[in-house]
Structure formats: C-alpha cells, structure tokens
Amino acid sequence: MSEITLNVQQNYLKESKEKSYFDGGLLQYIGWSILGFLVTVFTLGICYPWSITMILGWKARHTVINGRRLEFTGSAIGLFGNWIKWWLLTIITLGIYSFWLLIAMEKWKTKHTKFAN
C-alpha cells in the first residue's frame, strides 16, 4: 500500500473515534421535561433548580464530543444557592442584573460540565 493510502486510513479511523454526536431521544426529553415541570409546579417553584440540573444531567449523559462523553457534576443545592443570590441581585438592581442572569447560568453550567472518566 502506498503511504497516502495509509494516511487516509489512519485519518479515517481517527475521525471515526473522535466523532461528536448526541444520542438522546425525543421521548426521553419529553419525559424528563414533563417530570421537571410537574416537580416545579407541585413545589411552587422551589425545586426548579432540581429540574434544571436533572435536564442538564440528561443532556450531558447523551452528548459525546470528539469521542468523549460529557458528565454534569452540578447539584440542585449548589444551583439553589446561586439562584437565590441571582434573584436577590435582580431585585436589588431593579431588574438590571437580569441581563447578566443568563450569562451567570451559562457560566455555572459550563463550570459543572466535564468529560466523563
């Protein structure tokens, strides 16, 4: 075999091992979303952080990047503390902090997402 053919085969094998994909299903997502919604409604919003962490965990478990599966390590209790702080800041600043709320949530989510072992 020629050197070019070997390089092409090696690159193909490397690429096939390092594919990125999401293997979650629609019915699973709908089920987790309904469960999260029901828990949030029945606890009058107190368990909303649990609902968020549950969905984020499901998404991470079904996400593979460059052949490596993700893992979400955040906890509902950890998010709840931040949630209270973020809402207090929003109230104190008369809503101005709400512009940064989505960014703060994205930072928290990213901080607690890693590659699984």
ABEGO torsion letter per residue (X at the ends): XBAAAAAAAAAAAAAAAABBBBABBAAAAAAAAAAAAAAAAAAGGAAAAAAAAAAAAAAAAABBBGGBBBBBABBAAAAAAAAAAAAAAAAAAGGAAAAAAAAAAAAAAAAABBBBX
